[in-house]
Amino acid sequence: MSVDGWNTVLVLGGIRSGKSEFAESLVADAPTVRYVATSASGDPEDAEWAARLEAHRSRRPGSWTTEETADDPRRLADVVSSAGPNDTLLVDDLGGWVTVLLDPAHQPADDTATIAELAAALRDCPARVVLVSPEVGLSLVPTTPLGRAFTDALGAANRAVADACDAVVLVVAGQACWLKPSAAPRATATVPAQAGQGQGAQAGQGTQAAPVTWTGDASARSEPAAAARPNDGEREAPLPDVLTPTAPPEPVGAPWSAPTMALPVVATGLVIQAGMELPMPDEYAGPQATERLATLDVPGAGLGVLERVVGFAAATQGTATPAPWGTVRVLLLHGDHAGGAAAGSVPGESARRAAQARAGQGVLARLAAESGASLQVVDAPAAEPMEGVAALDHETVEKALRYGWRLAEEAADAGVQLLVLASCGAGADAAAAAVLAATAGAEPPAVLGRVVTANGEIDDAAWMRRCAAVRDAMHRTRRSPRNAKDVLAELGGGDITVATGVLLGATARRVPVLLDGPVGLAAGMVSRDLAGQARHWCLLADCGGHPAVRLAADVLGLTPLLDLRLDLGEGANALAALPLLRSVLSLAAALPTRPEPARPGPGGEEPGREGVGGEDPGDGEPDFREPEPAGPGPATPEPTGPEPTEPQPAGPGPDGPGMATTGTATTGPDQPAQPDPAGWRAG
């Protein structure tokens, strides 16, 4: 499956319905596309048909290549079968293919077998394939035998191909109706009004998403954010609240359950439990992308440590030539922790930071605007003092997990390609240290960062109170279970719980997540006990010098890409590094391969040289003579007379008494070693 939940999709539609434009939009993000044209050229005197074909050709980007199968309709199945996992095919269309298939020039032919061959090739094809076909089943039955034969054959082809494809979409008046699966992949929302229109306006870029407020009711979900998706180049509208207190519970089989898996659901919604089977990144695309980097025409050793970015993006996008993340959303989690965990924090400071971000001000908002990312402020439930009581009750943990999951779902539905986790809650560092102490056996003082006041001074007294709070919480829970939900309830609090749900939901929808702080890494530690696949969708931009981040990254196998050590709040390092990561992906996708070195010419000589000795004997053959000595000294004489033979032994035995034959000299008892002038060696 691709990053959108499908590898093969059939796009159906009537005449001028917009099906071809829609199909082209599905593969618009691919670096290269093999366009398979199936229709015959037609009557050269038919100017209108020629104009239609020319309009199709003019829409194709210059990076696309065109292949034609009109001469042999059976070749279409061969093209699909030979496509590799890194290829993207657009077949337009099956109506022209069936027309050629029924042409008398190709008869007699087994049309049913040819259609079955195409369906079998699609089932086994590892490439990303989009097929376009007219839907003629809604019209009247043709009045001619040839027309009925065409509709029958095309109907059979559409049914066979639809059964073989992962997804099927019907385009009616420019509107896409997804038939298989029932939930549309996130890559598309509507058909662009004109070819290529709106592609430059990425959903969510440079906009402020509406803040999501914690309501305490996680069983409800708003309508899909279709209104938030760009249309005709417009900027993304504010997202609706993910949760509302008055909406009814979700029914079984709600459309937000990912189309790539079967998730357990009950009447109140999604059940998040240990051992969930979530998708993994493509195991082949990452290594293939890294190997491809070695072939690029770059000076020096290449991209260095940033090669890991290309491998990560390739694995999560399912292609060896990954594209830069165009649509990025920052989720700023605001959830305070009461008690000693927040010692040294200025009361109300975190709320001020959250309000500042909502207004598009402050560090994170500025960095998000520079990166073209949307910013969504998420209010998580506040946590009780963990040293005395549980931070959250178990019911709130369940709601917060589902809340975070749906935040990721809303982002995926809006076309977001990368999530960035940020946090501004008071006491979040201490809660993360407690989670690490419970999940990784860490010593709280070793993973709890220093407390720095607003004036830049180190407050050791506050740090000691935080250490004491974590110590008392660990003592209080020493006999408590250590499963994921118990750790979140006793120690984690609302922000880490929501972050855990975000990681799980993003994994379910194949959306990568960029981390750089203690809340995100603590959520990663907890999420591995619920679904071990989640950590493979996380990329660590920078550890920021934080001890908890370094330890959690080591346990999760996440290596920081950079060492910026910005102290601007969780999420700032990731946003500061984002333009660099995008630039690396752009380079990896756009740079050509290194040219092959010059090879010897037909006669064995290198280009520009005539013969090995540098002279042309004039007979058209290369001169292979050894060059003459350039300076004074004796020249090696040419051997004359009979050809030298190997010396024979002088006495009995294999080599004669006292004789030994070597590769360079013949020796005897009283005879010094003499060089062999001819340079011959004994067998």
C-alpha positions as CSV (number, residue, x, y, z in Angstrom):
1,M,0.0,0.0,0.0
2,S,1.1,3.6,-0.6
3,V,1.1,6.4,1.8
4,D,-2.6,7.1,0.9
5,G,-3.8,3.6,1.6
6,W,-3.7,2.3,-2.0
7,N,-1.3,1.3,-4.8
8,T,-3.8,0.8,-7.6
9,V,-6.9,2.9,-8.2
10,L,-9.5,2.9,-11.0
11,V,-11.0,6.3,-11.8
12,L,-14.4,6.1,-13.5
13,G,-16.5,8.9,-15.0
14,G,-18.6,10.0,-18.0
15,I,-17.5,12.2,-20.9
16,R,-16.1,15.5,-19.8
17,S,-16.7,14.6,-16.1
18,G,-13.2,15.6,-15.1
19,K,-11.9,12.0,-14.6
20,S,-8.6,12.5,-16.4
21,E,-7.8,15.7,-14.5
22,F,-8.7,13.9,-11.2
23,A,-6.4,11.0,-12.1
24,E,-3.6,13.3,-12.9
25,S,-4.0,15.1,-9.6
26,L,-3.6,11.7,-7.8
27,V,0.0,11.4,-9.1
28,A,0.9,15.1,-9.2
29,D,3.3,14.6,-6.2
30,A,5.3,11.8,-8.0
31,P,8.7,12.9,-9.2
32,T,8.3,10.9,-12.4
33,V,5.2,9.4,-14.1
34,R,5.0,6.9,-16.9
35,Y,1.9,7.9,-18.9
36,V,0.5,5.0,-20.8
37,A,-1.6,6.1,-23.8
38,T,-4.0,3.4,-25.0
39,S,-6.0,5.1,-27.7
40,A,-5.2,5.0,-31.4
41,S,-4.2,8.2,-33.1
42,G,-7.5,8.2,-35.1
43,D,-8.4,9.8,-38.4
44,P,-5.7,12.4,-39.3
45,E,-8.4,14.5,-40.8
46,D,-10.4,14.7,-37.6
47,A,-9.1,18.0,-36.2
48,E,-11.4,17.9,-33.1
49,W,-10.0,14.5,-32.0
50,A,-6.5,15.7,-32.6
51,A,-7.2,18.8,-30.5
52,R,-8.4,16.6,-27.7
53,L,-5.2,14.5,-27.8
54,E,-3.1,17.6,-27.9
55,A,-4.9,19.0,-24.8
56,H,-4.0,15.8,-22.9
57,R,-0.4,16.0,-23.9
58,S,-0.1,19.7,-23.0
59,R,-1.2,19.0,-19.4
60,R,1.5,16.5,-18.7
61,P,4.6,17.8,-16.9
62,G,7.9,17.6,-18.6
63,S,9.1,15.0,-16.1
64,W,6.5,12.5,-17.4
65,T,7.3,10.0,-20.1
66,T,4.7,8.6,-22.5
67,E,4.3,5.0,-23.7
68,E,1.7,4.0,-26.3
69,T,0.1,0.5,-26.4
70,A,-2.4,1.1,-29.3
71,D,-0.5,-1.2,-31.6
72,D,-0.8,-4.2,-29.3
73,P,-3.5,-4.1,-26.6
74,R,-1.9,-7.1,-24.9
75,R,1.1,-5.0,-24.2
76,L,-0.7,-3.1,-21.5
77,A,-0.6,-6.1,-19.1
78,D,3.1,-6.4,-19.8
79,V,3.8,-2.8,-19.0
80,V,1.9,-3.1,-15.7
81,S,3.7,-6.4,-14.8
82,S,7.1,-5.0,-15.5
83,A,6.7,-1.9,-13.4
84,G,8.8,-1.7,-10.2
85,P,7.9,-0.6,-6.7
86,N,9.3,2.9,-7.4
87,D,7.3,3.5,-10.6
88,T,4.1,5.5,-11.0
89,L,1.8,4.6,-14.0
90,L,-1.1,6.6,-15.3
91,V,-3.2,4.6,-17.8
92,D,-5.6,6.8,-19.8
93,D,-7.9,5.2,-20.7
94,L,-9.5,1.8,-20.8
95,G,-12.1,2.9,-23.2
96,G,-9.5,3.5,-25.9
97,W,-7.9,0.2,-24.9
98,V,-11.1,-1.8,-25.4
99,T,-11.7,0.0,-28.7
100,V,-8.3,-1.2,-30.0
101,L,-8.9,-4.6,-28.5
102,L,-12.2,-5.0,-30.5
103,D,-10.6,-3.6,-33.7
104,P,-10.9,-6.1,-36.6
105,A,-7.1,-5.7,-37.1
106,H,-6.5,-7.6,-33.8
107,Q,-9.0,-10.3,-34.4
108,P,-9.4,-13.2,-33.8
109,A,-8.6,-12.5,-30.2
110,D,-9.7,-13.8,-26.8
111,D,-11.0,-10.5,-25.3
112,T,-11.9,-12.2,-22.0
113,A,-8.5,-13.7,-21.5
114,T,-6.8,-10.3,-22.3
115,I,-8.9,-8.5,-19.7
116,A,-8.1,-11.3,-17.2
117,E,-4.4,-10.9,-17.9
118,L,-4.6,-7.1,-17.1
119,A,-6.5,-7.8,-13.9
120,A,-4.0,-10.3,-12.8
121,A,-1.1,-7.9,-13.6
122,L,-2.7,-5.2,-11.5
123,R,-3.1,-7.6,-8.5
124,D,0.6,-8.4,-8.5
125,C,1.9,-5.0,-9.5
126,P,4.1,-3.3,-6.8
127,A,4.0,0.1,-8.5
128,R,1.5,2.9,-8.0
129,V,-1.0,2.6,-10.8
130,V,-3.9,4.9,-11.7
131,L,-6.3,3.8,-14.5
132,V,-8.9,5.9,-16.1
133,S,-12.0,4.5,-17.8
134,P,-15.4,5.8,-19.0
135,E,-18.4,4.5,-17.2
136,V,-21.0,3.7,-19.9
137,G,-23.3,1.5,-17.8
138,L,-25.6,4.5,-17.0
139,S,-26.5,5.2,-20.6
140,L,-29.0,3.6,-22.9
141,V,-28.3,0.2,-24.5
142,P,-26.7,0.9,-27.9
143,T,-28.8,0.2,-30.9
144,T,-26.0,-1.3,-33.0
145,P,-24.2,-4.7,-32.6
146,L,-20.8,-2.9,-32.5
147,G,-22.0,-0.5,-29.9
148,R,-23.3,-3.3,-27.7
149,A,-20.1,-5.3,-28.1
150,F,-18.1,-2.2,-27.0
151,T,-20.3,-1.6,-23.9
152,D,-20.2,-5.2,-22.9
153,A,-16.4,-5.5,-23.3
154,L,-15.8,-2.2,-21.4
155,G,-18.2,-3.2,-18.6
156,A,-16.4,-6.5,-18.2
157,A,-13.0,-4.7,-18.2
158,N,-14.2,-2.1,-15.6
159,R,-15.6,-4.8,-13.3
160,A,-12.4,-6.9,-13.5
161,V,-10.1,-4.0,-13.0
162,A,-12.2,-2.6,-10.2
163,D,-12.0,-5.9,-8.4
164,A,-8.2,-6.0,-8.8
165,C,-7.6,-2.4,-7.7
166,D,-7.2,-1.2,-4.1
167,A,-9.6,1.7,-4.6
168,V,-12.2,2.9,-7.1
169,V,-13.6,6.4,-7.5
170,L,-16.4,7.7,-9.6
171,V,-16.1,11.3,-10.8
172,V,-19.4,13.0,-11.5
173,A,-19.4,16.7,-12.7
174,G,-16.0,17.1,-11.3
175,Q,-16.9,15.7,-7.8
176,A,-15.1,12.5,-6.6
177,C,-17.2,9.8,-5.0
178,W,-15.0,7.0,-3.5
179,L,-16.6,3.6,-4.0
180,K,-13.8,1.4,-2.7
181,P,-12.8,1.8,0.0
182,S,-15.7,3.7,1.5
183,A,-13.3,6.3,3.1
184,A,-11.4,8.3,0.5
185,P,-7.6,8.5,0.7
186,R,-6.3,11.7,2.2
187,A,-4.3,12.7,-1.0
188,T,-7.3,14.3,-2.7
189,A,-10.4,16.2,-1.9
190,T,-11.9,17.7,-5.1
191,V,-11.0,17.8,-8.8
192,P,-9.2,21.0,-9.7
193,A,-11.2,23.2,-11.9
194,Q,-8.3,23.4,-14.4
195,A,-5.3,21.2,-14.9
196,G,-2.6,22.1,-12.4
197,Q,-4.8,24.7,-10.7
198,G,-4.4,24.9,-6.9
199,Q,-1.4,22.7,-6.7
200,G,0.8,25.5,-5.5
201,A,-1.6,26.2,-2.6
202,Q,-0.8,23.5,-0.1
203,A,-3.4,22.8,2.5
204,G,-2.6,24.4,5.8
205,Q,0.4,26.3,4.7
206,G,0.9,29.7,6.3
207,T,-2.5,29.5,8.0
208,Q,-3.7,29.3,11.6
209,A,-5.9,26.3,12.4
210,A,-8.6,26.9,14.9
211,P,-7.7,26.0,18.4
212,V,-9.1,22.7,19.7
213,T,-10.4,22.9,23.2
214,W,-10.5,19.9,25.6
215,T,-14.2,19.3,26.4
216,G,-13.8,16.1,28.5
217,D,-15.9,14.2,25.9
218,A,-13.7,12.1,23.6
219,S,-16.4,9.9,22.2
220,A,-17.6,12.5,19.8
221,R,-16.2,13.7,16.6
222,S,-17.1,16.5,14.2
223,E,-17.8,16.1,10.5
224,P,-14.7,15.4,8.3
225,A,-12.9,18.6,7.6
226,A,-13.8,18.8,3.9
227,A,-14.3,22.5,4.3
228,A,-10.8,22.9,5.5
229,R,-9.3,21.6,2.2
230,P,-8.2,24.0,-0.5
231,N,-10.3,24.5,-3.5
232,D,-9.4,26.5,-6.6
233,G,-6.3,27.9,-4.9
234,E,-8.0,29.2,-1.8
235,R,-6.3,29.1,1.6
236,E,-7.3,26.5,4.1
237,A,-10.3,27.5,6.2
238,P,-10.0,27.1,10.0
239,L,-10.5,23.5,11.1
240,P,-13.6,22.7,13.2
241,D,-13.2,21.5,16.7
242,V,-12.2,17.9,16.8
243,L,-14.5,17.1,19.7
244,T,-17.8,18.7,20.7
245,P,-19.7,18.0,23.9
246,T,-23.1,17.6,22.2
247,A,-22.3,15.3,19.3
248,P,-23.5,11.7,19.5
249,P,-21.1,8.8,19.9
250,E,-19.6,7.4,16.8
251,P,-21.2,4.3,15.3
252,V,-19.4,1.0,14.7
253,G,-17.3,1.2,11.6
254,A,-17.0,5.0,11.6
255,P,-15.2,6.3,8.5
256,W,-12.3,7.6,10.5
257,S,-11.0,4.1,11.1
258,A,-8.1,3.9,8.8
259,P,-8.8,2.0,5.5
260,T,-5.5,0.2,5.8
261,M,-6.4,-2.0,8.8
262,A,-9.2,-3.4,10.9
263,L,-9.3,-1.6,14.2
264,P,-11.3,-2.8,17.2
265,V,-14.3,-0.5,17.8
266,V,-17.2,-0.5,20.2
267,A,-20.4,1.5,20.4
268,T,-18.6,4.5,22.0
269,G,-15.8,4.6,19.4
270,L,-12.2,3.4,18.9
271,V,-10.6,1.0,21.5
272,I,-6.9,1.8,22.0
273,Q,-5.2,-1.2,23.6
274,A,-1.9,-3.0,23.8
275,G,-0.7,-5.0,20.8
276,M,-2.5,-2.9,18.1
277,E,-1.4,-3.9,14.6
278,L,-0.6,-0.6,12.9
279,P,1.1,-0.2,9.5
280,M,4.9,-0.1,9.2
281,P,6.9,2.1,6.7
282,D,8.0,0.6,3.4
283,E,10.9,-1.7,4.2
284,Y,12.4,-1.5,0.7
285,A,11.9,2.2,-0.2
286,G,14.3,3.5,2.5
287,P,17.3,1.4,1.5
288,Q,16.6,2.0,-2.2
289,A,16.6,5.7,-1.6
290,T,19.9,5.6,0.3
291,E,21.5,3.5,-2.5
292,R,20.2,6.0,-5.1
293,L,21.9,8.8,-3.2
294,A,25.3,7.2,-4.0
295,T,24.5,7.6,-7.7
296,L,23.7,11.3,-7.6
297,D,26.0,13.8,-9.3
298,V,27.1,15.6,-6.1
299,P,30.6,16.8,-5.1
300,G,32.3,15.3,-2.1
301,A,30.8,12.6,0.1
302,G,27.2,13.7,-0.3
303,L,24.6,14.6,2.2
304,G,26.3,13.2,5.3
305,V,24.0,12.6,8.3
306,L,21.1,14.1,6.5
307,E,20.9,11.0,4.3
308,R,18.8,9.6,7.1
309,V,16.1,12.2,6.3
310,V,15.9,10.9,2.8
311,G,15.7,7.3,3.9
312,F,13.0,8.1,6.5
313,A,10.9,10.1,4.0
314,A,11.3,7.4,1.4
315,A,10.1,4.7,3.8
316,T,7.1,6.7,5.0
317,Q,6.1,7.8,1.5
318,G,6.7,4.4,-0.1
319,T,9.0,5.6,-2.9
320,A,12.7,5.8,-3.5
321,T,12.5,9.4,-4.6
322,P,10.6,11.1,-1.8
323,A,9.1,14.5,-2.2
324,P,9.6,17.4,0.3
325,W,6.8,17.6,2.9
326,G,4.4,20.2,1.4
327,T,1.7,20.4,4.1
328,V,2.9,20.5,7.7
329,R,0.9,21.0,10.9
330,V,2.2,21.9,14.3
331,L,0.1,20.6,17.3
332,L,0.9,22.7,20.3
333,L,-0.1,20.8,23.4
334,H,-1.1,22.9,26.4
335,G,-1.7,21.0,29.6
336,D,-0.4,22.0,33.0
337,H,0.8,19.8,35.8
338,A,0.0,20.8,39.4
339,G,2.1,20.3,42.5
340,G,5.9,20.1,42.7
341,A,6.2,19.1,39.0
342,A,5.7,22.8,38.1
343,A,8.0,24.2,40.7
344,G,9.7,27.3,39.4
345,S,7.1,28.0,36.7
346,V,5.5,31.4,36.5
347,P,1.7,31.0,37.2
348,G,-0.3,31.6,34.0
349,E,2.8,31.6,31.8
350,S,1.9,28.5,29.8
351,A,-1.6,29.9,29.2
352,R,-0.1,33.1,27.9
353,R,2.1,31.2,25.5
354,A,-0.9,29.3,24.2
355,A,-2.9,32.4,23.7
356,Q,0.0,34.0,22.0
357,A,0.2,31.1,19.6
358,R,-3.5,31.3,18.9
359,A,-3.1,34.9,17.9
360,G,-0.2,34.0,15.5
361,Q,2.4,35.6,17.7
362,G,5.4,34.2,19.6
363,V,8.3,31.9,18.7
364,L,6.4,28.9,17.4
365,A,3.9,30.9,15.4
366,R,6.7,32.9,13.7
367,L,8.7,29.7,12.9
368,A,5.6,28.0,11.7
369,A,4.8,31.0,9.4
370,E,8.4,30.9,8.0
371,S,8.0,27.2,7.3
372,G,4.6,27.5,5.7
373,A,3.1,25.3,8.4
374,S,-0.3,25.5,10.1
375,L,-0.4,25.9,13.9
376,Q,-3.1,24.2,16.0
377,V,-3.3,24.8,19.8
378,V,-4.6,21.8,21.7
379,D,-5.8,22.2,25.2
380,A,-5.2,18.9,27.1
381,P,-6.7,18.1,30.5
382,A,-4.8,19.4,33.5
383,A,-3.0,16.9,35.7
384,E,-3.3,16.6,39.4
385,P,-0.2,16.6,41.7
386,M,1.4,13.3,40.9
387,E,3.3,13.0,44.2
388,G,0.0,12.7,46.1
389,V,-2.7,11.3,43.7
390,A,-3.0,10.0,40.2
391,A,-2.4,12.6,37.5
392,L,-5.6,11.5,35.6
393,D,-8.4,9.1,36.2
394,H,-8.6,6.1,33.8
395,E,-11.7,7.4,32.0
396,T,-9.9,10.7,31.2
397,V,-6.9,8.7,29.9
398,E,-9.2,6.8,27.5
399,K,-10.8,10.0,26.3
400,A,-7.5,11.8,25.9
401,L,-6.0,9.0,23.9
402,R,-8.9,9.0,21.5
403,Y,-8.8,12.7,21.4
404,G,-5.2,12.7,20.2
405,W,-5.9,9.9,17.7
406,R,-8.6,12.1,16.2
407,L,-6.4,15.1,16.0
408,A,-4.1,13.0,13.8
409,E,-7.1,11.8,11.8
410,E,-8.3,15.4,11.2
411,A,-4.8,16.3,10.0
412,A,-4.7,13.4,7.7
413,D,-8.1,14.2,6.3
414,A,-6.9,17.7,5.6
415,G,-4.0,16.4,3.5
416,V,-1.3,17.1,6.1
417,Q,1.9,15.2,5.2
418,L,4.0,15.9,8.4
419,L,3.0,16.5,12.0
420,V,5.2,18.4,14.4
421,L,4.6,17.9,18.2
422,A,5.1,20.9,20.4
423,S,4.3,21.6,24.1
424,C,4.1,24.5,26.4
425,G,2.6,23.0,29.6
426,A,4.0,23.9,33.0
427,G,5.6,20.9,34.7
428,A,5.8,18.8,31.4
429,D,9.5,18.1,31.9
430,A,9.0,16.6,35.3
431,A,6.1,14.4,34.0
432,A,8.3,13.2,31.2
433,A,11.0,12.3,33.7
434,A,8.5,10.3,35.7
435,V,7.3,8.5,32.6
436,L,10.9,7.6,31.7
437,A,11.6,6.4,35.3
438,A,8.6,4.1,35.0
439,T,9.2,2.8,31.5
440,A,13.0,2.8,31.2
441,G,14.2,2.6,34.8
442,A,15.8,6.0,34.6
443,E,16.9,7.9,37.7
444,P,14.7,11.1,37.9
445,P,17.6,13.5,38.7
446,A,19.6,12.2,35.7
447,V,16.8,12.9,33.2
448,L,15.3,16.1,34.7
449,G,16.7,19.2,33.1
450,R,17.8,22.3,35.0
451,V,15.1,24.9,35.8
452,V,15.9,28.3,34.2
453,T,13.9,31.4,35.3
454,A,12.6,34.1,33.0
455,N,15.7,36.1,33.8
456,G,18.0,33.3,32.5
457,E,19.1,32.3,36.0
458,I,19.3,28.6,37.1
459,D,16.9,27.8,40.0
460,D,18.4,24.8,41.8
461,A,15.8,25.0,44.6
462,A,13.0,24.5,42.1
463,W,14.8,21.7,40.4
464,M,15.1,19.9,43.8
465,R,11.4,20.3,44.4
466,R,10.7,18.8,41.0
467,C,13.0,15.9,41.7
468,A,11.2,15.4,45.1
469,A,7.8,15.4,43.4
470,V,9.0,12.7,40.9
471,R,10.6,10.7,43.7
472,D,7.4,10.8,45.8
473,A,5.3,9.8,42.8
474,M,7.5,6.8,42.0
475,H,7.3,5.8,45.7
476,R,3.5,6.1,45.7
477,T,3.2,4.0,42.5
478,R,5.9,1.4,43.4
479,R,3.3,-1.4,43.5
480,S,1.1,-0.1,40.7
481,P,1.0,-1.8,37.3
482,R,3.4,-0.5,34.7
483,N,1.3,-0.9,31.6
484,A,0.9,2.0,29.2
485,K,-2.4,3.4,30.4
486,D,-1.5,3.0,34.1
487,V,1.7,5.0,33.6
488,L,-0.3,7.7,31.8
489,A,-2.9,7.8,34.5
490,E,-0.5,7.9,37.5
491,L,2.3,10.0,36.1
492,G,1.9,11.2,32.5
493,G,-0.9,13.7,32.6
494,G,-3.0,15.1,29.8
495,D,-0.4,16.5,27.4
496,I,1.6,13.2,27.3
497,T,-1.6,11.2,26.9
498,V,-2.9,13.3,24.1
499,A,0.6,13.2,22.4
500,T,0.5,9.4,22.7
501,G,-2.9,9.3,20.9
502,V,-1.5,11.6,18.2
503,L,1.4,9.2,17.6
504,L,-0.9,6.2,17.3
505,G,-3.4,8.0,15.1
506,A,-0.6,9.3,12.8
507,T,0.8,5.8,12.5
508,A,-2.6,4.4,11.6
509,R,-2.9,7.0,8.8
510,R,0.8,6.7,7.7
511,V,1.6,10.3,8.6
512,P,5.2,10.9,9.9
513,V,5.8,12.9,13.1
514,L,8.7,15.2,13.8
515,L,9.8,15.3,17.5
516,D,12.2,17.3,19.5
517,G,11.2,17.5,23.2
518,P,10.5,15.5,26.4
519,V,6.7,15.3,25.9
520,G,6.9,13.8,22.4
521,L,9.7,11.4,23.5
522,A,7.8,10.4,26.6
523,A,4.7,9.7,24.4
524,G,6.9,7.6,22.2
525,M,8.0,5.5,25.1
526,V,4.4,4.9,26.1
527,S,3.2,4.3,22.6
528,R,5.7,1.4,22.0
529,D,3.7,-0.6,24.6
530,L,0.5,0.0,22.7
531,A,1.8,-0.3,19.1
532,G,5.5,-0.9,18.5
533,Q,5.2,0.4,15.0
534,A,4.7,4.0,16.1
535,R,8.3,4.8,16.7
536,H,9.2,3.9,13.1
537,W,7.1,6.9,12.0
538,C,8.9,9.4,14.2
539,L,11.9,11.5,13.2
540,L,14.0,13.3,15.9
541,A,15.2,16.6,14.7
542,D,17.2,17.6,17.7
543,C,17.7,16.5,21.3
544,G,18.1,20.1,22.4
545,G,20.6,19.0,25.0
546,H,17.8,17.7,27.2
547,P,18.8,14.6,29.2
548,A,15.3,13.0,29.0
549,V,15.2,13.4,25.3
550,R,18.7,11.8,24.9
551,L,17.7,8.8,27.0
552,A,14.4,8.2,25.4
553,A,15.9,8.6,21.9
554,D,18.5,6.0,22.7
555,V,15.8,3.5,24.0
556,L,13.6,4.1,20.9
557,G,16.4,4.0,18.5
558,L,16.0,7.5,17.3
559,T,19.2,9.4,16.4
560,P,19.0,13.2,16.5
561,L,19.8,14.8,13.1
562,L,21.1,18.1,14.5
563,D,22.5,19.6,17.6
564,L,21.0,23.1,17.6
565,R,20.4,23.4,21.3
566,L,17.8,26.1,20.9
567,D,16.1,26.8,24.2
568,L,12.9,28.2,22.7
569,G,10.4,25.5,23.8
570,E,9.5,22.1,22.6
571,G,8.8,22.1,18.8
572,A,11.0,25.1,18.0
573,N,14.0,23.0,17.1
574,A,11.9,20.9,14.7
575,L,10.5,24.0,13.0
576,A,13.9,25.6,12.7
577,A,15.3,22.4,11.1
578,L,12.3,21.9,8.8
579,P,13.5,24.1,5.9
580,L,16.8,22.3,5.9
581,L,15.1,18.9,5.8
582,R,12.9,20.0,2.9
583,S,15.9,21.3,1.0
584,V,17.7,17.9,1.4
585,L,14.6,16.1,0.0
586,S,14.4,18.6,-2.9
587,L,18.0,18.0,-3.7
588,A,17.7,14.2,-3.5
589,A,14.6,14.2,-5.8
590,A,15.9,16.7,-8.4
591,L,19.6,16.0,-8.8
592,P,20.6,14.0,-11.8
593,T,22.7,10.8,-11.6
594,R,26.5,10.9,-12.0
595,P,27.5,10.5,-15.6
596,E,29.3,7.3,-16.5
597,P,33.1,7.5,-17.0
598,A,34.4,7.4,-20.6
599,R,34.9,3.9,-21.9
600,P,37.6,2.7,-24.4
601,G,36.9,3.1,-28.1
602,P,36.4,0.3,-30.7
603,G,40.1,-0.5,-31.0
604,G,40.8,-0.5,-27.3
605,E,42.2,3.0,-27.2
606,E,40.7,5.7,-25.1
607,P,38.9,8.5,-27.0
608,G,41.4,11.1,-28.3
609,R,44.3,8.6,-28.4
610,E,45.6,6.7,-31.4
611,G,47.1,3.4,-30.4
612,V,48.7,2.6,-27.1
613,G,52.1,4.0,-28.2
614,G,50.5,7.3,-29.2
615,E,51.2,6.8,-33.0
616,D,49.0,5.6,-35.8
617,P,50.7,3.0,-38.0
618,G,48.4,4.0,-40.8
619,D,46.9,0.6,-41.4
620,G,43.7,1.3,-39.5
621,E,44.7,-1.0,-36.6
622,P,45.8,0.2,-33.2
623,D,49.6,0.1,-32.4
624,F,50.2,-2.1,-29.4
625,R,54.0,-1.9,-29.5
626,E,55.8,-1.0,-26.3
627,P,57.0,2.6,-26.3
628,E,60.7,3.3,-26.8
629,P,62.8,4.3,-23.8
630,A,62.8,8.0,-23.2
631,G,66.3,8.4,-21.8
632,P,69.8,7.0,-22.0
633,G,70.6,3.5,-20.9
634,P,70.7,0.1,-22.5
635,A,67.6,-1.0,-24.3
636,T,66.2,-4.5,-23.8
637,P,67.4,-6.5,-26.8
638,E,64.9,-8.4,-28.8
639,P,65.3,-12.2,-28.4
640,T,66.9,-13.8,-31.5
641,G,67.5,-17.3,-32.6
642,P,65.4,-20.3,-31.6
643,E,62.7,-19.9,-29.0
644,P,64.2,-20.5,-25.5
645,T,63.1,-23.8,-23.9
646,E,63.0,-24.9,-20.3
647,P,66.5,-26.3,-19.2
648,Q,66.6,-30.0,-18.8
649,P,67.9,-31.7,-15.6
650,A,71.5,-32.9,-15.7
651,G,71.2,-36.1,-13.6
652,P,68.8,-38.7,-12.5
653,G,65.7,-38.0,-10.6
654,P,62.9,-35.5,-11.3
655,D,65.3,-32.5,-11.4
656,G,68.7,-34.0,-11.4
657,P,71.1,-34.0,-8.4
658,G,71.4,-30.7,-6.7
659,M,69.2,-29.0,-9.3
660,A,66.2,-26.9,-8.6
661,T,64.1,-25.0,-11.1
662,T,62.5,-21.7,-10.0
663,G,60.6,-19.1,-11.8
664,T,63.6,-16.7,-12.2
665,A,66.9,-18.7,-12.0
666,T,68.5,-22.2,-12.4
667,T,70.8,-23.0,-9.6
668,G,73.2,-25.8,-8.7
669,P,75.6,-26.7,-5.9
670,D,78.4,-24.5,-7.1
671,Q,76.5,-22.3,-9.4
672,P,75.2,-18.9,-8.4
673,A,71.7,-17.9,-9.3
674,Q,71.5,-16.4,-12.8
675,P,68.6,-14.4,-14.0
676,D,66.7,-15.9,-16.9
677,P,67.2,-13.4,-19.7
678,A,64.1,-14.4,-21.6
679,G,61.9,-14.0,-18.5
680,W,60.3,-17.4,-18.9
681,R,58.9,-19.2,-15.9
682,A,58.8,-22.9,-15.3
683,G,55.4,-24.4,-15.1
